[in-house]
Amino acid sequence: MELSEILSELNLLFQKLLSNESLELKMDTTAKDVDGWDSLNHMALITEIEKHYKIRFTLKEIMKLKNVEDMCKSVQSKM
């Protein structure tokens, strides 16, 4: 799966979970750039990503996620 496809799917997950249909993620988007993306919602997002792609992240992997690109690459590497 291409990174652009993963980005598009993650964008939909983020929009749904954060109740923000106008949200448009970019590869360099970080939690600081998105209203409502706090530590609690971060873990909820991780859980939704794991369910959606039927994958699992280790705690170490989660701690290394600094932006949306890191998430996309991590998802891609597990597929």
PDB file with one MODEL, atoms N, CA, C and O in Angstrom:
MODEL        1
ATOM      1  N   MET A   1       0.849  -1.177   0.000  1.00  0.00           N
ATOM      2  CA  MET A   1       0.000   0.000   0.000  1.00  0.00           C
ATOM      3  C   MET A   1       0.897   1.243   0.000  1.00  0.00           C
ATOM      4  O   MET A   1       1.883   1.308   0.734  1.00  0.00           O
ATOM      5  N   GLU A   2       0.548   2.203  -0.814  1.00  0.00           N
ATOM      6  CA  GLU A   2       1.327   3.439  -0.920  1.00  0.00           C
ATOM      7  C   GLU A   2       1.099   4.343   0.295  1.00  0.00           C
ATOM      8  O   GLU A   2       0.038   4.308   0.918  1.00  0.00           O
ATOM      9  N   LEU A   3       2.105   5.144   0.616  1.00  0.00           N
ATOM     10  CA  LEU A   3       1.986   6.085   1.740  1.00  0.00           C
ATOM     11  C   LEU A   3       0.818   7.039   1.548  1.00  0.00           C
ATOM     12  O   LEU A   3       0.133   7.381   2.512  1.00  0.00           O
ATOM     13  N   SER A   4       0.587   7.467   0.325  1.00  0.00           N
ATOM     14  CA  SER A   4      -0.517   8.402   0.057  1.00  0.00           C
ATOM     15  C   SER A   4      -1.872   7.763   0.369  1.00  0.00           C
ATOM     16  O   SER A   4      -2.780   8.444   0.845  1.00  0.00           O
ATOM     17  N   GLU A   5      -2.013   6.473   0.108  1.00  0.00           N
ATOM     18  CA  GLU A   5      -3.253   5.760   0.435  1.00  0.00           C
ATOM     19  C   GLU A   5      -3.433   5.654   1.946  1.00  0.00           C
ATOM     20  O   GLU A   5      -4.533   5.838   2.466  1.00  0.00           O
ATOM     21  N   ILE A   6      -2.358   5.360   2.630  1.00  0.00           N
ATOM     22  CA  ILE A   6      -2.412   5.261   4.096  1.00  0.00           C
ATOM     23  C   ILE A   6      -2.757   6.625   4.681  1.00  0.00           C
ATOM     24  O   ILE A   6      -3.579   6.721   5.593  1.00  0.00           O
ATOM     25  N   LEU A   7      -2.137   7.673   4.163  1.00  0.00           N
ATOM     26  CA  LEU A   7      -2.426   9.031   4.631  1.00  0.00           C
ATOM     27  C   LEU A   7      -3.905   9.348   4.480  1.00  0.00           C
ATOM     28  O   LEU A   7      -4.521   9.900   5.392  1.00  0.00           O
ATOM     29  N   SER A   8      -4.468   9.005   3.347  1.00  0.00           N
ATOM     30  CA  SER A   8      -5.886   9.264   3.091  1.00  0.00           C
ATOM     31  C   SER A   8      -6.773   8.522   4.089  1.00  0.00           C
ATOM     32  O   SER A   8      -7.732   9.091   4.612  1.00  0.00           O
ATOM     33  N   GLU A   9      -6.458   7.267   4.352  1.00  0.00           N
ATOM     34  CA  GLU A   9      -7.235   6.475   5.302  1.00  0.00           C
ATOM     35  C   GLU A   9      -7.066   6.996   6.732  1.00  0.00           C
ATOM     36  O   GLU A   9      -8.033   7.064   7.491  1.00  0.00           O
ATOM     37  N   LEU A  10      -5.833   7.362   7.093  1.00  0.00           N
ATOM     38  CA  LEU A  10      -5.599   7.925   8.427  1.00  0.00           C
ATOM     39  C   LEU A  10      -6.362   9.227   8.594  1.00  0.00           C
ATOM     40  O   LEU A  10      -6.894   9.505   9.669  1.00  0.00           O
ATOM     41  N   ASN A  11      -6.420  10.023   7.540  1.00  0.00           N
ATOM     42  CA  ASN A  11      -7.138  11.286   7.605  1.00  0.00           C
ATOM     43  C   ASN A  11      -8.604  11.048   7.981  1.00  0.00           C
ATOM     44  O   ASN A  11      -9.164  11.766   8.809  1.00  0.00           O
ATOM     45  N   LEU A  12      -9.212  10.040   7.371  1.00  0.00           N
ATOM     46  CA  LEU A  12     -10.605   9.711   7.690  1.00  0.00           C
ATOM     47  C   LEU A  12     -10.761   9.247   9.132  1.00  0.00           C
ATOM     48  O   LEU A  12     -11.722   9.617   9.806  1.00  0.00           O
ATOM     49  N   LEU A  13      -9.815   8.437   9.605  1.00  0.00           N
ATOM     50  CA  LEU A  13      -9.860   7.984  10.999  1.00  0.00           C
ATOM     51  C   LEU A  13      -9.729   9.161  11.962  1.00  0.00           C
ATOM     52  O   LEU A  13     -10.459   9.247  12.949  1.00  0.00           O
ATOM     53  N   PHE A  14      -8.799  10.063  11.672  1.00  0.00           N
ATOM     54  CA  PHE A  14      -8.602  11.238  12.515  1.00  0.00           C
ATOM     55  C   PHE A  14      -9.850  12.116  12.509  1.00  0.00           C
ATOM     56  O   PHE A  14     -10.289  12.580  13.562  1.00  0.00           O
ATOM     57  N   GLN A  15     -10.421  12.346  11.333  1.00  0.00           N
ATOM     58  CA  GLN A  15     -11.623  13.172  11.230  1.00  0.00           C
ATOM     59  C   GLN A  15     -12.743  12.602  12.092  1.00  0.00           C
ATOM     60  O   GLN A  15     -13.421  13.338  12.810  1.00  0.00           O
ATOM     61  N   LYS A  16     -12.932  11.294  12.016  1.00  0.00           N
ATOM     62  CA  LYS A  16     -13.996  10.647  12.775  1.00  0.00           C
ATOM     63  C   LYS A  16     -13.737  10.730  14.280  1.00  0.00           C
ATOM     64  O   LYS A  16     -14.611  11.141  15.043  1.00  0.00           O
ATOM     65  N   LEU A  17     -12.546  10.343  14.695  1.00  0.00           N
ATOM     66  CA  LEU A  17     -12.246  10.287  16.123  1.00  0.00           C
ATOM     67  C   LEU A  17     -12.203  11.677  16.766  1.00  0.00           C
ATOM     68  O   LEU A  17     -12.626  11.851  17.909  1.00  0.00           O
ATOM     69  N   LEU A  18     -11.694  12.656  16.032  1.00  0.00           N
ATOM     70  CA  LEU A  18     -11.572  14.007  16.585  1.00  0.00           C
ATOM     71  C   LEU A  18     -12.781  14.879  16.248  1.00  0.00           C
ATOM     72  O   LEU A  18     -12.805  16.067  16.570  1.00  0.00           O
ATOM     73  N   SER A  19     -13.777  14.288  15.602  1.00  0.00           N
ATOM     74  CA  SER A  19     -15.008  15.009  15.222  1.00  0.00           C
ATOM     75  C   SER A  19     -14.696  16.306  14.484  1.00  0.00           C
ATOM     76  O   SER A  19     -15.210  17.372  14.821  1.00  0.00           O
ATOM     77  N   ASN A  20     -13.839  16.188  13.467  1.00  0.00           N
ATOM     78  CA  ASN A  20     -13.430  17.354  12.686  1.00  0.00           C
ATOM     79  C   ASN A  20     -13.346  16.962  11.208  1.00  0.00           C
ATOM     80  O   ASN A  20     -12.295  16.538  10.726  1.00  0.00           O
ATOM     81  N   GLU A  21     -14.462  17.109  10.504  1.00  0.00           N
ATOM     82  CA  GLU A  21     -14.521  16.690   9.105  1.00  0.00           C
ATOM     83  C   GLU A  21     -13.674  17.556   8.179  1.00  0.00           C
ATOM     84  O   GLU A  21     -13.401  17.158   7.046  1.00  0.00           O
ATOM     85  N   SER A  22     -13.255  18.727   8.637  1.00  0.00           N
ATOM     86  CA  SER A  22     -12.444  19.610   7.792  1.00  0.00           C
ATOM     87  C   SER A  22     -10.942  19.365   7.971  1.00  0.00           C
ATOM     88  O   SER A  22     -10.121  19.994   7.302  1.00  0.00           O
ATOM     89  N   LEU A  23     -10.596  18.460   8.866  1.00  0.00           N
ATOM     90  CA  LEU A  23      -9.187  18.164   9.123  1.00  0.00           C
ATOM     91  C   LEU A  23      -8.522  17.584   7.882  1.00  0.00           C
ATOM     92  O   LEU A  23      -9.041  16.647   7.274  1.00  0.00           O
ATOM     93  N   GLU A  24      -7.379  18.137   7.508  1.00  0.00           N
ATOM     94  CA  GLU A  24      -6.603  17.633   6.378  1.00  0.00           C
ATOM     95  C   GLU A  24      -5.177  17.374   6.853  1.00  0.00           C
ATOM     96  O   GLU A  24      -4.400  18.310   7.039  1.00  0.00           O
ATOM     97  N   LEU A  25      -4.838  16.112   7.048  1.00  0.00           N
ATOM     98  CA  LEU A  25      -3.502  15.748   7.494  1.00  0.00           C
ATOM     99  C   LEU A  25      -2.499  15.867   6.358  1.00  0.00           C
ATOM    100  O   LEU A  25      -2.820  15.627   5.194  1.00  0.00           O
ATOM    101  N   LYS A  26      -1.289  16.238   6.718  1.00  0.00           N
ATOM    102  CA  LYS A  26      -0.154  16.219   5.802  1.00  0.00           C
ATOM    103  C   LYS A  26       0.909  15.353   6.462  1.00  0.00           C
ATOM    104  O   LYS A  26       0.813  15.043   7.650  1.00  0.00           O
ATOM    105  N   MET A  27       1.912  14.969   5.704  1.00  0.00           N
ATOM    106  CA  MET A  27       2.947  14.090   6.255  1.00  0.00           C
ATOM    107  C   MET A  27       3.654  14.716   7.453  1.00  0.00           C
ATOM    108  O   MET A  27       4.049  14.006   8.377  1.00  0.00           O
ATOM    109  N   ASP A  28       3.817  16.040   7.447  1.00  0.00           N
ATOM    110  CA  ASP A  28       4.538  16.684   8.543  1.00  0.00           C
ATOM    111  C   ASP A  28       3.632  17.155   9.678  1.00  0.00           C
ATOM    112  O   ASP A  28       4.095  17.848  10.584  1.00  0.00           O
ATOM    113  N   THR A  29       2.351  16.793   9.645  1.00  0.00           N
ATOM    114  CA  THR A  29       1.418  17.170  10.705  1.00  0.00           C
ATOM    115  C   THR A  29       1.813  16.480  12.008  1.00  0.00           C
ATOM    116  O   THR A  29       2.103  15.284  12.035  1.00  0.00           O
ATOM    117  N   THR A  30       1.817  17.264  13.087  1.00  0.00           N
ATOM    118  CA  THR A  30       2.089  16.730  14.425  1.00  0.00           C
ATOM    119  C   THR A  30       0.889  17.003  15.326  1.00  0.00           C
ATOM    120  O   THR A  30      -0.038  17.714  14.939  1.00  0.00           O
ATOM    121  N   ALA A  31       0.911  16.439  16.519  1.00  0.00           N
ATOM    122  CA  ALA A  31      -0.177  16.660  17.472  1.00  0.00           C
ATOM    123  C   ALA A  31      -0.351  18.141  17.792  1.00  0.00           C
ATOM    124  O   ALA A  31      -1.468  18.593  18.044  1.00  0.00           O
ATOM    125  N   LYS A  32       0.728  18.890  17.784  1.00  0.00           N
ATOM    126  CA  LYS A  32       0.652  20.325  18.067  1.00  0.00           C
ATOM    127  C   LYS A  32      -0.153  21.086  17.025  1.00  0.00           C
ATOM    128  O   LYS A  32      -0.674  22.167  17.299  1.00  0.00           O
ATOM    129  N   ASP A  33      -0.254  20.511  15.820  1.00  0.00           N
ATOM    130  CA  ASP A  33      -0.948  21.168  14.711  1.00  0.00           C
ATOM    131  C   ASP A  33      -2.457  20.917  14.703  1.00  0.00           C
ATOM    132  O   ASP A  33      -3.185  21.577  13.962  1.00  0.00           O
ATOM    133  N   VAL A  34      -2.933  19.976  15.515  1.00  0.00           N
ATOM    134  CA  VAL A  34      -4.330  19.541  15.437  1.00  0.00           C
ATOM    135  C   VAL A  34      -5.022  19.725  16.787  1.00  0.00           C
ATOM    136  O   VAL A  34      -4.603  19.157  17.796  1.00  0.00           O
ATOM    137  N   ASP A  35      -6.083  20.526  16.788  1.00  0.00           N
ATOM    138  CA  ASP A  35      -6.880  20.699  18.004  1.00  0.00           C
ATOM    139  C   ASP A  35      -7.481  19.367  18.418  1.00  0.00           C
ATOM    140  O   ASP A  35      -8.055  18.654  17.595  1.00  0.00           O
ATOM    141  N   GLY A  36      -7.350  19.042  19.671  1.00  0.00           N
ATOM    142  CA  GLY A  36      -7.924  17.817  20.196  1.00  0.00           C
ATOM    143  C   GLY A  36      -7.016  16.603  20.153  1.00  0.00           C
ATOM    144  O   GLY A  36      -7.351  15.559  20.713  1.00  0.00           O
ATOM    145  N   TRP A  37      -5.848  16.728  19.483  1.00  0.00           N
ATOM    146  CA  TRP A  37      -4.920  15.593  19.423  1.00  0.00           C
ATOM    147  C   TRP A  37      -4.005  15.675  20.641  1.00  0.00           C
ATOM    148  O   TRP A  37      -2.865  16.130  20.553  1.00  0.00           O
ATOM    149  N   ASP A  38      -4.527  15.227  21.771  1.00  0.00           N
ATOM    150  CA  ASP A  38      -3.769  15.213  23.007  1.00  0.00           C
ATOM    151  C   ASP A  38      -3.316  13.776  23.292  1.00  0.00           C
ATOM    152  O   ASP A  38      -3.531  12.878  22.478  1.00  0.00           O
ATOM    153  N   SER A  39      -2.698  13.574  24.434  1.00  0.00           N
ATOM    154  CA  SER A  39      -2.148  12.249  24.739  1.00  0.00           C
ATOM    155  C   SER A  39      -3.239  11.181  24.835  1.00  0.00           C
ATOM    156  O   SER A  39      -3.028  10.042  24.419  1.00  0.00           O
ATOM    157  N   LEU A  40      -4.389  11.538  25.375  1.00  0.00           N
ATOM    158  CA  LEU A  40      -5.480  10.569  25.487  1.00  0.00           C
ATOM    159  C   LEU A  40      -6.010  10.199  24.102  1.00  0.00           C
ATOM    160  O   LEU A  40      -6.194   9.019  23.800  1.00  0.00           O
ATOM    161  N   ASN A  41      -6.253  11.198  23.269  1.00  0.00           N
ATOM    162  CA  ASN A  41      -6.721  10.924  21.912  1.00  0.00           C
ATOM    163  C   ASN A  41      -5.649  10.251  21.064  1.00  0.00           C
ATOM    164  O   ASN A  41      -5.968   9.520  20.126  1.00  0.00           O
ATOM    165  N   HIS A  42      -4.393  10.490  21.385  1.00  0.00           N
ATOM    166  CA  HIS A  42      -3.311   9.825  20.661  1.00  0.00           C
ATOM    167  C   HIS A  42      -3.438   8.312  20.818  1.00  0.00           C
ATOM    168  O   HIS A  42      -3.323   7.567  19.845  1.00  0.00           O
ATOM    169  N   MET A  43      -3.675   7.870  22.036  1.00  0.00           N
ATOM    170  CA  MET A  43      -3.810   6.434  22.275  1.00  0.00           C
ATOM    171  C   MET A  43      -5.084   5.886  21.631  1.00  0.00           C
ATOM    172  O   MET A  43      -5.100   4.754  21.147  1.00  0.00           O
ATOM    173  N   ALA A  44      -6.147   6.685  21.626  1.00  0.00           N
ATOM    174  CA  ALA A  44      -7.380   6.263  20.951  1.00  0.00           C
ATOM    175  C   ALA A  44      -7.141   6.146  19.443  1.00  0.00           C
ATOM    176  O   ALA A  44      -7.646   5.225  18.801  1.00  0.00           O
ATOM    177  N   LEU A  45      -6.371   7.079  18.882  1.00  0.00           N
ATOM    178  CA  LEU A  45      -6.032   7.022  17.463  1.00  0.00           C
ATOM    179  C   LEU A  45      -5.208   5.776  17.149  1.00  0.00           C
ATOM    180  O   LEU A  45      -5.459   5.092  16.157  1.00  0.00           O
ATOM    181  N   ILE A  46      -4.233   5.490  17.992  1.00  0.00           N
ATOM    182  CA  ILE A  46      -3.402   4.295  17.805  1.00  0.00           C
ATOM    183  C   ILE A  46      -4.280   3.045  17.812  1.00  0.00           C
ATOM    184  O   ILE A  46      -4.115   2.160  16.972  1.00  0.00           O
ATOM    185  N   THR A  47      -5.203   2.978  18.752  1.00  0.00           N
ATOM    186  CA  THR A  47      -6.106   1.825  18.848  1.00  0.00           C
ATOM    187  C   THR A  47      -6.948   1.688  17.582  1.00  0.00           C
ATOM    188  O   THR A  47      -7.115   0.585  17.062  1.00  0.00           O
ATOM    189  N   GLU A  48      -7.476   2.803  17.089  1.00  0.00           N
ATOM    190  CA  GLU A  48      -8.277   2.764  15.865  1.00  0.00           C
ATOM    191  C   GLU A  48      -7.442   2.354  14.655  1.00  0.00           C
ATOM    192  O   GLU A  48      -7.914   1.608  13.796  1.00  0.00           O
ATOM    193  N   ILE A  49      -6.217   2.835  14.586  1.00  0.00           N
ATOM    194  CA  ILE A  49      -5.316   2.458  13.490  1.00  0.00           C
ATOM    195  C   ILE A  49      -5.029   0.962  13.548  1.00  0.00           C
ATOM    196  O   ILE A  49      -5.049   0.282  12.522  1.00  0.00           O
ATOM    197  N   GLU A  50      -4.763   0.455  14.740  1.00  0.00           N
ATOM    198  CA  GLU A  50      -4.495  -0.977  14.899  1.00  0.00           C
ATOM    199  C   GLU A  50      -5.703  -1.817  14.464  1.00  0.00           C
ATOM    200  O   GLU A  50      -5.547  -2.833  13.786  1.00  0.00           O
ATOM    201  N   LYS A  51      -6.894  -1.389  14.854  1.00  0.00           N
ATOM    202  CA  LYS A  51      -8.106  -2.114  14.469  1.00  0.00           C
ATOM    203  C   LYS A  51      -8.307  -2.064  12.954  1.00  0.00           C
ATOM    204  O   LYS A  51      -8.587  -3.082  12.321  1.00  0.00           O
ATOM    205  N   HIS A  52      -8.160  -0.873  12.388  1.00  0.00           N
ATOM    206  CA  HIS A  52      -8.407  -0.673  10.964  1.00  0.00           C
ATOM    207  C   HIS A  52      -7.485  -1.537  10.101  1.00  0.00           C
ATOM    208  O   HIS A  52      -7.930  -2.170   9.143  1.00  0.00           O
ATOM    209  N   TYR A  53      -6.218  -1.556  10.444  1.00  0.00           N
ATOM    210  CA  TYR A  53      -5.236  -2.279   9.638  1.00  0.00           C
ATOM    211  C   TYR A  53      -4.934  -3.684  10.161  1.00  0.00           C
ATOM    212  O   TYR A  53      -4.165  -4.428   9.553  1.00  0.00           O
ATOM    213  N   LYS A  54      -5.550  -4.041  11.300  1.00  0.00           N
ATOM    214  CA  LYS A  54      -5.313  -5.356  11.917  1.00  0.00           C
ATOM    215  C   LYS A  54      -3.817  -5.576  12.176  1.00  0.00           C
ATOM    216  O   LYS A  54      -3.238  -6.598  11.810  1.00  0.00           O
ATOM    217  N   ILE A  55      -3.225  -4.570  12.821  1.00  0.00           N
ATOM    218  CA  ILE A  55      -1.806  -4.603  13.176  1.00  0.00           C
ATOM    219  C   ILE A  55      -1.674  -4.275  14.656  1.00  0.00           C
ATOM    220  O   ILE A  55      -2.653  -3.915  15.309  1.00  0.00           O
ATOM    221  N   ARG A  56      -0.462  -4.401  15.182  1.00  0.00           N
ATOM    222  CA  ARG A  56      -0.167  -4.029  16.571  1.00  0.00           C
ATOM    223  C   ARG A  56       1.122  -3.229  16.610  1.00  0.00           C
ATOM    224  O   ARG A  56       2.098  -3.565  15.940  1.00  0.00           O
ATOM    225  N   PHE A  57       1.113  -2.169  17.399  1.00  0.00           N
ATOM    226  CA  PHE A  57       2.317  -1.378  17.644  1.00  0.00           C
ATOM    227  C   PHE A  57       2.860  -1.732  19.021  1.00  0.00           C
ATOM    228  O   PHE A  57       2.096  -1.974  19.956  1.00  0.00           O
ATOM    229  N   THR A  58       4.171  -1.760  19.138  1.00  0.00           N
ATOM    230  CA  THR A  58       4.783  -1.901  20.460  1.00  0.00           C
ATOM    231  C   THR A  58       4.822  -0.525  21.113  1.00  0.00           C
ATOM    232  O   THR A  58       4.681   0.492  20.435  1.00  0.00           O
ATOM    233  N   LEU A  59       5.012  -0.495  22.405  1.00  0.00           N
ATOM    234  CA  LEU A  59       5.129   0.781  23.102  1.00  0.00           C
ATOM    235  C   LEU A  59       6.306   1.583  22.549  1.00  0.00           C
ATOM    236  O   LEU A  59       6.220   2.800  22.392  1.00  0.00           O
ATOM    237  N   LYS A  60       7.388   0.900  22.262  1.00  0.00           N
ATOM    238  CA  LYS A  60       8.577   1.558  21.703  1.00  0.00           C
ATOM    239  C   LYS A  60       8.253   2.219  20.366  1.00  0.00           C
ATOM    240  O   LYS A  60       8.680   3.344  20.108  1.00  0.00           O
ATOM    241  N   GLU A  61       7.500   1.524  19.517  1.00  0.00           N
ATOM    242  CA  GLU A  61       7.102   2.093  18.227  1.00  0.00           C
ATOM    243  C   GLU A  61       6.209   3.318  18.416  1.00  0.00           C
ATOM    244  O   GLU A  61       6.374   4.327  17.730  1.00  0.00           O
ATOM    245  N   ILE A  62       5.273   3.221  19.338  1.00  0.00           N
ATOM    246  CA  ILE A  62       4.362   4.346  19.601  1.00  0.00           C
ATOM    247  C   ILE A  62       5.140   5.566  20.066  1.00  0.00           C
ATOM    248  O   ILE A  62       4.843   6.688  19.657  1.00  0.00           O
ATOM    249  N   MET A  63       6.130   5.352  20.913  1.00  0.00           N
ATOM    250  CA  MET A  63       6.926   6.461  21.446  1.00  0.00           C
ATOM    251  C   MET A  63       7.758   7.156  20.355  1.00  0.00           C
ATOM    252  O   MET A  63       8.112   8.326  20.497  1.00  0.00           O
ATOM    253  N   LYS A  64       8.066   6.439  19.276  1.00  0.00           N
ATOM    254  CA  LYS A  64       8.867   7.001  18.190  1.00  0.00           C
ATOM    255  C   LYS A  64       8.041   7.792  17.175  1.00  0.00           C
ATOM    256  O   LYS A  64       8.606   8.469  16.316  1.00  0.00           O
ATOM    257  N   LEU A  65       6.719   7.715  17.263  1.00  0.00           N
ATOM    258  CA  LEU A  65       5.864   8.407  16.290  1.00  0.00           C
ATOM    259  C   LEU A  65       5.857   9.910  16.573  1.00  0.00           C
ATOM    260  O   LEU A  65       5.283  10.359  17.565  1.00  0.00           O
ATOM    261  N   LYS A  66       6.488  10.670  15.706  1.00  0.00           N
ATOM    262  CA  LYS A  66       6.593  12.117  15.907  1.00  0.00           C
ATOM    263  C   LYS A  66       5.649  12.916  15.027  1.00  0.00           C
ATOM    264  O   LYS A  66       5.301  14.050  15.357  1.00  0.00           O
ATOM    265  N   ASN A  67       5.226  12.325  13.894  1.00  0.00           N
ATOM    266  CA  ASN A  67       4.319  13.026  12.985  1.00  0.00           C
ATOM    267  C   ASN A  67       3.529  11.993  12.178  1.00  0.00           C
ATOM    268  O   ASN A  67       3.704  10.787  12.350  1.00  0.00           O
ATOM    269  N   VAL A  68       2.672  12.483  11.308  1.00  0.00           N
ATOM    270  CA  VAL A  68       1.819  11.603  10.517  1.00  0.00           C
ATOM    271  C   VAL A  68       2.644  10.725   9.579  1.00  0.00           C
ATOM    272  O   VAL A  68       2.294   9.568   9.349  1.00  0.00           O
ATOM    273  N   GLU A  69       3.726  11.260   9.042  1.00  0.00           N
ATOM    274  CA  GLU A  69       4.583  10.456   8.166  1.00  0.00           C
ATOM    275  C   GLU A  69       5.124   9.233   8.901  1.00  0.00           C
ATOM    276  O   GLU A  69       5.161   8.138   8.339  1.00  0.00           O
ATOM    277  N   ASP A  70       5.544   9.414  10.157  1.00  0.00           N
ATOM    278  CA  ASP A  70       6.022   8.285  10.952  1.00  0.00           C
ATOM    279  C   ASP A  70       4.925   7.230  11.099  1.00  0.00           C
ATOM    280  O   ASP A  70       5.193   6.031  11.019  1.00  0.00           O
ATOM    281  N   MET A  71       3.678   7.690  11.316  1.00  0.00           N
ATOM    282  CA  MET A  71       2.568   6.753  11.432  1.00  0.00           C
ATOM    283  C   MET A  71       2.361   5.997  10.136  1.00  0.00           C
ATOM    284  O   MET A  71       2.208   4.776  10.140  1.00  0.00           O
ATOM    285  N   CYS A  72       2.355   6.720   9.030  1.00  0.00           N
ATOM    286  CA  CYS A  72       2.150   6.087   7.721  1.00  0.00           C
ATOM    287  C   CYS A  72       3.223   5.048   7.440  1.00  0.00           C
ATOM    288  O   CYS A  72       2.925   3.936   7.003  1.00  0.00           O
ATOM    289  N   LYS A  73       4.462   5.414   7.690  1.00  0.00           N
ATOM    290  CA  LYS A  73       5.575   4.479   7.435  1.00  0.00           C
ATOM    291  C   LYS A  73       5.504   3.267   8.343  1.00  0.00           C
ATOM    292  O   LYS A  73       5.813   2.151   7.925  1.00  0.00           O
ATOM    293  N   SER A  74       5.101   3.483   9.574  1.00  0.00           N
ATOM    294  CA  SER A  74       4.993   2.383  10.522  1.00  0.00           C
ATOM    295  C   SER A  74       3.886   1.416  10.096  1.00  0.00           C
ATOM    296  O   SER A  74       4.064   0.199  10.144  1.00  0.00           O
ATOM    297  N   VAL A  75       2.746   1.965   9.682  1.00  0.00           N
ATOM    298  CA  VAL A  75       1.658   1.136   9.173  1.00  0.00           C
ATOM    299  C   VAL A  75       2.129   0.367   7.944  1.00  0.00           C
ATOM    300  O   VAL A  75       1.910  -0.840   7.842  1.00  0.00           O
ATOM    301  N   GLN A  76       2.767   1.056   7.024  1.00  0.00           N
ATOM    302  CA  GLN A  76       3.237   0.431   5.787  1.00  0.00           C
ATOM    303  C   GLN A  76       4.195  -0.724   6.073  1.00  0.00           C
ATOM    304  O   GLN A  76       4.132  -1.767   5.422  1.00  0.00           O
ATOM    305  N   SER A  77       5.076  -0.531   7.042  1.00  0.00           N
ATOM    306  CA  SER A  77       6.072  -1.574   7.357  1.00  0.00           C
ATOM    307  C   SER A  77       5.432  -2.832   7.951  1.00  0.00           C
ATOM    308  O   SER A  77       6.025  -3.909   7.897  1.00  0.00           O
ATOM    309  N   LYS A  78       4.236  -2.705   8.513  1.00  0.00           N
ATOM    310  CA  LYS A  78       3.569  -3.834   9.135  1.00  0.00           C
ATOM    311  C   LYS A  78       2.607  -4.554   8.198  1.00  0.00           C
ATOM    312  O   LYS A  78       1.998  -5.553   8.580  1.00  0.00           O
ATOM    313  N   MET A  79       2.468  -4.057   6.988  1.00  0.00           N
ATOM    314  CA  MET A  79       1.525  -4.668   6.047  1.00  0.00           C
ATOM    315  C   MET A  79       2.242  -5.618   5.106  1.00  0.00           C
ATOM    316  O   MET A  79       1.610  -6.226   4.243  1.00  0.00           O
TER     317      MET A  79
ENDMDL
END
